[in-house]
Amino acid sequence: MKQSLQLRIGQSLTMTPQLQQAIKLLQMSTLDLQQEIQQALESNIMLELDDEDLQNHDYREKKIDNTDQVTSEGSQTDMPDELPVDVSWDDVYESSLPAGDDGSSEAFEFETFRGNAETVRDHLIWQLEMLPISDRDYAIAVAIIDAVNNDGYVSSDLNDIFQGLQQQLDGLEKDEVLAVLHMVQNFDPVGVAALDLADCLGLQLQQLPDTTPYRLEAIDFVRHHLDLLASCDQARLMKRVGLTEDQLKGLLALIRTLQPKPAAKLQEADVEYVVPDVFVSKIKDQWIVSLNPDIAPKLRVNPLYSAMIKRADSSQDNLSMKNHLQEARWFIKSLHSRNDTLLRVAKSIVEKQGDFFEHGAIAMKPMVLRDIAEELELHESTISRVTTQKYMHTPRGVIEFKYFFSSHVSTDGGGECSATAIRALIKELVGNENPAKPLSDSKISDLLNEKGINVARRTIAKYREAMSIPSTSQRKRLI
């Protein structure tokens, strides 16, 4: 086979390390970026914080070092490291370590002092331990509390709890379990440890003052006629309970004040902290966008170390310092590029969605990534990275950039309406409807068509389900 040389011309896209780093920083959230900056400061000797406080700090350290020098004449600074004392530290200050911990354990950390979200069981056990009861009743109460779910109901069958306790307590009778159950049902929150919904509502009604209007009627109603509420048949309800229309309304109004899930308020979900990347505020009738100065501290190249680099020196240490210097410059440039792009995109969004900041989600305009990309002469993928996990602090709350992008629906006037605005309109119509006669999807479609927004009934149903709004029959209620 004869060998030959051929010349080919082609195009290929190669991502340089600088470009890869810029893209990596661009798509990071604020919290991830702060960790990345901290890691860069720790691994690169050429990087340091550009802060005036550092200069003051260095000056204070030098001043302290000078005052600690020993003079030839002798002074108060010429002191031994330790002085004789006639008392020990423990004689003056009490130890702040937890009981039983001598401080030698490496597992002891500051995080142990952090408060955890209180569970339903914790709340009930805390009340139980303050009661002067016998060990036998305490064991029964703990078994009942262990069966209480997050909504506040006893999720296990009472017979199963009784049979399980019989193996622990000799001669146990079911009346003892019922007596302790009634004791736990008097705990806070009101209605906890109920066996079912009727029991829960009844417990709350029983603890109301005797002078509460319709209290006795409501207790009887939840015990015997609670199943009729699902039918939403007012005429049948009036006939069954023997009340007039006004009396029934008063009774149902009282039931409406009760909590069907008494322990729900005790459930504290883990808080997800969000640091806004930009701030949006209105100054002199104009919306101003500014970067959050805390998201990325100012960095600089350490002038002392950079001055030690010798151009003609090819030693290993000098080459390592050159590489660190180059990486530091790339990192600072990528960080500036990220902040600049972030601010440009945020300003463009605020400019296009000014009506949203004035009037809310109903005034949201349709907008896609291409709209911002064409205006800023950037690629859509860049806009996608900038708007992911990036947040702006506005008078209407902390909002993710992606929230402002949505599809559109045509209007009779030849314009377009944002899908976000349509969802807001649907939510507003449902929120203002008559609970006894809720709006159907077709009726909502007709109301939007009257406003010039052409939305089909199927589209209304899709938006309604996406917002977790129940259907017409499920929304219909008397209380």
C-alpha positions as CSV (number, residue, x, y, z in Angstrom):
1,M,0.0,0.0,0.0
2,K,1.4,3.3,-1.0
3,Q,1.6,6.0,1.6
4,S,0.6,9.6,0.8
5,L,-0.1,12.9,2.5
6,Q,-3.4,14.6,2.2
7,L,-4.6,18.1,3.2
8,R,-8.1,18.5,4.5
9,I,-9.9,21.6,5.6
10,G,-12.6,21.4,8.2
11,Q,-14.3,23.2,11.1
12,S,-14.6,21.9,14.6
13,L,-15.6,23.4,17.9
14,T,-13.1,23.0,20.8
15,M,-13.9,24.1,24.3
16,T,-10.9,25.7,25.9
17,P,-10.4,25.3,29.7
18,Q,-11.3,29.0,30.1
19,L,-14.7,28.5,28.3
20,Q,-15.4,25.4,30.3
21,Q,-14.8,27.2,33.5
22,A,-17.0,30.2,32.4
23,I,-19.9,27.8,31.5
24,K,-19.4,26.0,34.8
25,L,-19.7,29.2,36.9
26,L,-22.5,30.5,34.8
27,Q,-24.8,27.6,35.5
28,M,-24.0,27.4,39.2
29,S,-26.5,28.5,41.9
30,T,-25.5,31.2,44.3
31,L,-24.7,28.7,47.1
32,D,-22.7,26.5,44.8
33,L,-20.8,29.5,43.5
34,Q,-19.8,30.6,47.0
35,Q,-18.5,27.1,47.7
36,E,-16.6,27.2,44.4
37,I,-15.0,30.6,45.3
38,Q,-14.0,29.3,48.7
39,Q,-12.4,26.3,47.2
40,A,-10.5,28.4,44.7
41,L,-9.2,30.7,47.5
42,E,-7.9,27.7,49.4
43,S,-6.3,25.9,46.4
44,N,-4.7,28.9,44.6
45,I,-2.1,30.9,46.4
46,M,-2.5,33.7,43.8
47,L,-6.1,34.4,44.7
48,E,-7.2,36.6,47.6
49,L,-10.1,38.7,48.7
50,D,-10.0,42.3,47.4
51,D,-11.2,43.9,50.7
52,E,-10.0,47.1,52.4
53,D,-10.5,45.3,55.7
54,L,-7.6,43.1,54.9
55,Q,-5.2,46.0,54.8
56,N,-6.5,47.3,58.2
57,H,-6.2,43.8,59.5
58,D,-2.6,43.5,58.4
59,Y,-1.8,46.9,59.9
60,R,-3.3,45.9,63.3
61,E,-1.3,42.7,63.3
62,K,2.0,44.5,62.7
63,K,1.1,47.0,65.4
64,I,0.4,44.2,67.9
65,D,3.7,42.4,67.0
66,N,5.7,45.6,67.7
67,T,4.1,46.1,71.1
68,D,4.9,42.5,72.1
69,Q,8.7,42.9,71.7
70,V,10.9,42.7,74.8
71,T,12.8,46.0,75.4
72,S,16.2,46.2,76.9
73,E,15.0,48.4,79.8
74,G,12.3,45.8,80.7
75,S,8.6,46.5,80.6
76,Q,5.2,45.0,81.3
77,T,5.4,43.2,77.9
78,D,8.2,41.1,79.4
79,M,5.9,38.6,81.0
80,P,6.0,34.8,81.3
81,D,3.5,32.7,79.4
82,E,1.7,31.6,82.5
83,L,1.3,33.2,85.9
84,P,0.7,31.4,89.2
85,V,-2.9,31.4,90.3
86,D,-4.7,30.2,93.4
87,V,-7.9,29.1,91.6
88,S,-8.6,26.9,88.7
89,W,-10.8,27.8,85.7
90,D,-13.5,25.3,86.7
91,D,-13.7,27.1,90.1
92,V,-14.8,30.3,88.4
93,Y,-16.8,29.2,85.3
94,E,-19.1,26.3,85.0
95,S,-18.5,24.0,82.1
96,S,-20.8,24.6,79.1
97,L,-20.5,21.0,77.8
98,P,-23.6,18.8,78.0
99,A,-24.0,16.6,81.0
100,G,-21.9,13.4,80.9
101,D,-19.5,14.8,78.2
102,D,-16.0,15.6,79.4
103,G,-15.0,17.2,76.1
104,S,-12.8,14.3,75.1
105,S,-15.2,12.9,72.6
106,E,-14.4,13.9,69.0
107,A,-18.0,13.3,68.0
108,F,-19.2,16.3,70.0
109,E,-19.9,19.1,67.5
110,F,-21.5,22.5,67.6
111,E,-24.3,21.3,65.4
112,T,-25.7,19.3,68.3
113,F,-27.0,22.6,69.7
114,R,-29.0,23.3,66.6
115,G,-32.7,22.9,67.1
116,N,-34.6,20.3,65.0
117,A,-38.1,20.6,63.8
118,E,-40.5,19.4,66.4
119,T,-42.5,16.3,65.5
120,V,-46.0,15.4,66.6
121,R,-44.6,12.7,68.9
122,D,-42.1,15.1,70.5
123,H,-44.9,17.6,71.2
124,L,-47.1,15.0,72.8
125,I,-44.3,13.2,74.8
126,W,-43.3,16.6,76.2
127,Q,-46.8,17.1,77.6
128,L,-47.0,13.6,78.8
129,E,-43.8,13.9,80.9
130,M,-45.3,16.9,82.8
131,L,-48.2,14.8,84.1
132,P,-47.9,13.0,87.5
133,I,-49.1,9.6,86.3
134,S,-48.0,6.0,87.0
135,D,-45.5,4.0,85.0
136,R,-48.3,1.8,83.8
137,D,-50.4,4.7,82.4
138,Y,-47.2,6.2,81.0
139,A,-46.5,3.0,79.0
140,I,-50.0,3.0,77.6
141,A,-49.8,6.7,76.7
142,V,-46.5,6.2,74.8
143,A,-48.1,3.3,72.8
144,I,-51.0,5.5,71.8
145,I,-48.7,8.5,71.0
146,D,-46.5,6.2,68.8
147,A,-49.6,5.4,66.8
148,V,-50.5,9.1,66.1
149,N,-49.7,10.1,62.5
150,N,-48.6,13.5,61.2
151,D,-52.2,14.7,60.8
152,G,-53.0,13.9,64.5
153,Y,-55.1,10.8,64.2
154,V,-54.5,7.4,65.8
155,S,-53.5,5.4,62.7
156,S,-53.6,1.9,64.4
157,D,-56.6,0.1,65.4
158,L,-57.3,0.4,69.1
159,N,-57.6,-3.3,69.5
160,D,-54.1,-3.8,68.0
161,I,-52.7,-1.3,70.5
162,F,-54.5,-3.1,73.4
163,Q,-53.2,-6.5,72.3
164,G,-49.7,-5.2,72.0
165,L,-49.8,-3.7,75.5
166,Q,-51.1,-7.0,77.0
167,Q,-47.8,-8.6,76.3
168,Q,-46.1,-5.8,78.4
169,L,-48.6,-5.1,81.2
170,D,-50.1,-7.9,83.2
171,G,-53.9,-7.9,83.7
172,L,-54.4,-5.0,81.4
173,E,-58.0,-4.2,80.6
174,K,-59.3,-2.3,77.6
175,D,-61.0,0.3,79.8
176,E,-57.5,1.4,81.0
177,V,-56.5,2.0,77.4
178,L,-59.6,4.0,76.7
179,A,-59.1,6.1,79.9
180,V,-55.5,7.0,78.9
181,L,-56.7,7.7,75.3
182,H,-59.1,10.3,76.6
183,M,-56.3,11.8,78.7
184,V,-54.1,12.1,75.5
185,Q,-57.0,13.6,73.6
186,N,-56.9,16.5,76.0
187,F,-53.4,17.4,74.9
188,D,-52.5,20.2,72.6
189,P,-53.4,20.6,69.7
190,V,-57.1,20.3,70.3
191,G,-58.5,17.2,68.5
192,V,-55.3,15.2,68.6
193,A,-55.3,11.4,69.0
194,A,-58.8,11.2,67.4
195,L,-59.9,7.9,65.9
196,D,-61.6,9.5,62.9
197,L,-62.8,12.8,61.5
198,A,-66.0,12.8,63.4
199,D,-64.2,12.1,66.6
200,C,-61.6,14.9,65.8
201,L,-64.3,17.5,65.2
202,G,-66.3,16.4,68.2
203,L,-63.3,16.8,70.5
204,Q,-62.8,20.3,69.3
205,L,-66.4,21.2,69.7
206,Q,-66.5,19.8,73.2
207,Q,-63.7,22.1,74.3
208,L,-65.5,25.2,73.1
209,P,-67.3,27.3,75.7
210,D,-70.8,26.2,76.6
211,T,-72.1,29.6,75.4
212,T,-70.9,29.0,71.8
213,P,-73.9,29.3,69.4
214,Y,-74.9,25.9,67.8
215,R,-72.3,24.0,69.8
216,L,-74.6,21.2,70.9
217,E,-76.2,20.9,67.5
218,A,-72.8,20.7,65.9
219,I,-71.7,18.0,68.2
220,D,-74.7,15.9,67.3
221,F,-74.3,16.7,63.6
222,V,-70.6,15.5,63.4
223,R,-71.5,12.3,65.3
224,H,-74.5,11.3,63.2
225,H,-74.7,13.2,59.9
226,L,-71.2,14.0,58.9
227,D,-71.5,11.7,55.9
228,L,-74.1,14.0,54.4
229,L,-71.7,16.9,53.9
230,A,-70.1,15.1,51.0
231,S,-73.4,15.1,49.1
232,C,-73.7,18.9,49.3
233,D,-77.5,18.4,49.4
234,Q,-78.7,21.3,51.6
235,A,-82.4,20.3,51.4
236,R,-81.7,16.8,52.6
237,L,-79.5,18.1,55.4
238,M,-82.2,20.5,56.6
239,K,-84.8,17.6,56.6
240,R,-82.4,15.2,58.4
241,V,-81.3,17.5,61.2
242,G,-84.6,19.4,61.6
243,L,-83.1,22.9,61.3
244,T,-84.0,26.0,59.4
245,E,-81.9,27.3,56.6
246,D,-80.4,30.1,58.9
247,Q,-79.7,27.6,61.7
248,L,-78.0,25.2,59.3
249,K,-75.8,28.0,58.0
250,G,-74.8,28.9,61.5
251,L,-74.0,25.3,62.4
252,L,-72.0,24.8,59.2
253,A,-70.1,28.1,59.9
254,L,-69.1,26.8,63.3
255,I,-67.8,23.5,61.8
256,R,-65.9,25.5,59.2
257,T,-63.8,27.0,62.0
258,L,-62.5,23.6,63.1
259,Q,-59.3,22.0,62.0
260,P,-59.7,18.6,60.3
261,K,-55.9,17.9,60.6
262,P,-55.1,19.2,64.1
263,A,-51.4,18.3,64.0
264,A,-50.6,19.6,60.6
265,K,-49.4,22.9,62.0
266,L,-46.7,21.1,64.0
267,Q,-45.1,19.7,60.8
268,E,-42.3,22.0,59.8
269,A,-40.8,21.1,56.5
270,D,-37.0,21.5,56.0
271,V,-36.3,25.1,55.0
272,E,-34.6,25.5,51.7
273,Y,-32.6,28.7,51.8
274,V,-32.5,30.8,48.6
275,V,-30.0,33.7,48.2
276,P,-31.2,36.2,45.6
277,D,-28.8,36.9,42.8
278,V,-30.2,40.4,42.0
279,F,-32.4,43.0,43.7
280,V,-35.3,44.7,41.9
281,S,-36.6,47.9,43.3
282,K,-38.7,50.8,42.1
283,I,-36.9,54.2,42.3
284,K,-38.6,57.3,40.9
285,D,-41.1,55.3,38.9
286,Q,-38.4,53.2,37.3
287,W,-37.5,49.6,38.1
288,I,-33.8,49.3,38.9
289,V,-31.9,46.0,38.9
290,S,-28.7,45.5,40.9
291,L,-26.5,42.6,41.7
292,N,-26.5,41.2,45.2
293,P,-23.0,42.2,46.4
294,D,-22.9,39.2,48.8
295,I,-23.2,36.5,46.2
296,A,-19.6,36.8,44.9
297,P,-16.9,38.6,46.9
298,K,-14.4,40.7,44.9
299,L,-11.2,38.8,44.2
300,R,-7.7,39.9,43.1
301,V,-4.3,38.5,42.3
302,N,-2.0,38.5,45.3
303,P,0.6,41.2,44.3
304,L,3.3,39.8,46.7
305,Y,3.3,36.3,45.2
306,S,2.8,37.5,41.6
307,A,5.9,39.7,42.0
308,M,8.0,36.7,42.9
309,I,7.5,35.1,39.5
310,K,10.7,35.3,37.3
311,R,10.1,35.2,33.6
312,A,13.3,33.5,32.7
313,D,13.2,31.0,35.5
314,S,12.0,27.5,34.4
315,S,12.2,25.8,37.8
316,Q,9.4,23.7,39.1
317,D,8.3,26.2,41.7
318,N,8.3,29.1,39.3
319,L,6.3,27.1,36.7
320,S,3.8,26.2,39.4
321,M,3.4,29.8,40.4
322,K,2.9,30.8,36.8
323,N,0.2,28.2,36.4
324,H,-1.5,29.5,39.6
325,L,-1.3,33.0,38.3
326,Q,-2.9,32.1,35.0
327,E,-5.7,30.1,36.7
328,A,-6.4,33.0,39.0
329,R,-6.7,35.4,36.1
330,W,-9.0,33.0,34.3
331,F,-11.2,32.5,37.4
332,I,-11.5,36.3,38.0
333,K,-12.4,36.9,34.4
334,S,-15.0,34.1,34.3
335,L,-16.5,35.4,37.5
336,H,-16.8,38.9,36.1
337,S,-18.3,37.5,32.9
338,R,-20.9,35.5,34.9
339,N,-22.0,38.6,36.9
340,D,-22.2,40.7,33.8
341,T,-24.3,38.2,31.9
342,L,-26.5,37.6,34.9
343,L,-27.2,41.4,35.3
344,R,-27.9,41.9,31.6
345,V,-30.4,39.0,31.5
346,A,-32.1,40.3,34.7
347,K,-32.4,43.8,33.3
348,S,-33.9,42.5,30.1
349,I,-36.4,40.4,31.9
350,V,-37.5,43.3,34.1
351,E,-37.8,45.6,31.2
352,K,-40.0,43.2,29.2
353,Q,-42.1,42.2,32.3
354,G,-42.6,45.6,33.8
355,D,-46.4,45.1,33.9
356,F,-45.9,42.0,36.1
357,F,-44.1,44.1,38.8
358,E,-46.9,46.7,38.7
359,H,-50.0,44.4,38.6
360,G,-49.0,40.8,39.3
361,A,-49.1,37.5,37.5
362,I,-52.3,38.5,35.6
363,A,-50.3,41.1,33.6
364,M,-47.5,38.6,32.7
365,K,-46.5,38.8,29.0
366,P,-45.6,35.8,26.9
367,M,-41.8,35.4,26.6
368,V,-39.5,32.6,25.6
369,L,-35.7,32.2,25.8
370,R,-35.2,33.2,22.2
371,D,-36.6,36.7,23.0
372,I,-33.9,37.4,25.5
373,A,-31.2,35.7,23.5
374,E,-31.8,37.7,20.3
375,E,-31.9,41.0,22.3
376,L,-28.6,40.3,24.1
377,E,-27.0,38.5,21.1
378,L,-26.4,35.4,23.2
379,H,-27.2,31.7,22.6
380,E,-30.4,30.2,24.0
381,S,-28.4,27.7,25.9
382,T,-26.6,30.5,27.7
383,I,-29.9,32.1,28.6
384,S,-31.1,28.7,29.9
385,R,-28.1,28.4,32.1
386,V,-28.5,31.9,33.5
387,T,-32.1,31.5,34.3
388,T,-31.7,28.1,36.1
389,Q,-31.5,28.3,39.9
390,K,-31.1,32.1,39.7
391,Y,-33.4,34.3,41.8
392,M,-34.4,37.9,42.0
393,H,-35.6,39.7,45.1
394,T,-38.7,41.8,44.1
395,P,-41.5,43.6,45.9
396,R,-43.6,40.6,45.0
397,G,-41.2,38.1,46.6
398,V,-38.2,36.1,45.7
399,I,-38.8,34.7,42.2
400,E,-36.8,32.4,40.0
401,F,-35.8,33.8,36.6
402,K,-37.5,30.9,34.8
403,Y,-40.9,31.9,36.2
404,F,-41.0,34.8,33.7
405,F,-40.9,32.5,30.6
406,S,-44.1,30.9,29.4
407,S,-46.0,29.9,26.3
408,H,-48.7,32.1,24.8
409,V,-52.3,32.0,23.7
410,S,-53.8,34.1,20.9
411,T,-56.4,36.8,21.6
412,D,-59.2,38.2,19.5
413,G,-57.4,41.4,19.0
414,G,-54.5,39.6,17.3
415,G,-52.3,39.8,20.4
416,E,-50.9,37.1,22.7
417,C,-51.6,36.2,26.3
418,S,-49.1,34.5,28.6
419,A,-50.0,31.1,30.0
420,T,-48.9,32.3,33.4
421,A,-51.4,35.1,33.1
422,I,-54.2,32.7,32.1
423,R,-53.4,30.5,35.2
424,A,-53.6,33.6,37.4
425,L,-57.0,34.5,35.9
426,I,-58.3,31.0,36.4
427,K,-57.1,31.0,40.0
428,E,-58.8,34.4,40.6
429,L,-62.1,33.2,39.1
430,V,-62.1,30.1,41.2
431,G,-61.2,32.0,44.3
432,N,-64.1,34.4,43.8
433,E,-66.7,31.8,42.9
434,N,-69.7,30.8,44.9
435,P,-68.8,27.6,46.8
436,A,-72.3,26.4,46.5
437,K,-72.2,26.9,42.7
438,P,-68.6,26.5,41.5
439,L,-67.6,27.4,38.0
440,S,-67.3,24.7,35.4
441,D,-64.4,24.5,33.0
442,S,-66.7,25.5,30.2
443,K,-68.0,28.5,32.1
444,I,-64.4,29.6,32.9
445,S,-63.6,29.2,29.2
446,D,-66.6,31.4,28.3
447,L,-65.6,34.1,30.8
448,L,-62.0,34.2,29.4
449,N,-63.4,34.3,25.8
450,E,-65.4,37.4,26.9
451,K,-62.1,39.0,27.8
452,G,-60.8,38.2,24.3
453,I,-58.7,35.3,25.4
454,N,-59.4,32.2,23.3
455,V,-58.9,29.2,25.6
456,A,-60.6,25.9,25.1
457,R,-62.3,23.9,27.9
458,R,-59.6,21.2,27.7
459,T,-56.9,23.8,28.2
460,I,-58.7,25.2,31.2
461,A,-58.9,21.7,32.7
462,K,-55.1,21.2,32.0
463,Y,-54.2,24.4,33.7
464,R,-56.6,23.8,36.6
465,E,-55.1,20.3,37.3
466,A,-51.6,21.7,37.1
467,M,-52.5,24.2,39.8
468,S,-54.0,21.3,41.9
469,I,-57.5,22.9,41.8
470,P,-60.2,20.3,42.3
471,S,-63.0,19.7,39.8
472,T,-66.4,21.4,40.0
473,S,-68.0,18.6,41.9
474,Q,-65.1,18.4,44.3
475,R,-65.2,22.2,44.9
476,K,-68.9,22.3,45.6
477,R,-69.5,22.5,49.3
478,L,-71.8,23.9,52.0
479,I,-69.1,24.7,54.5
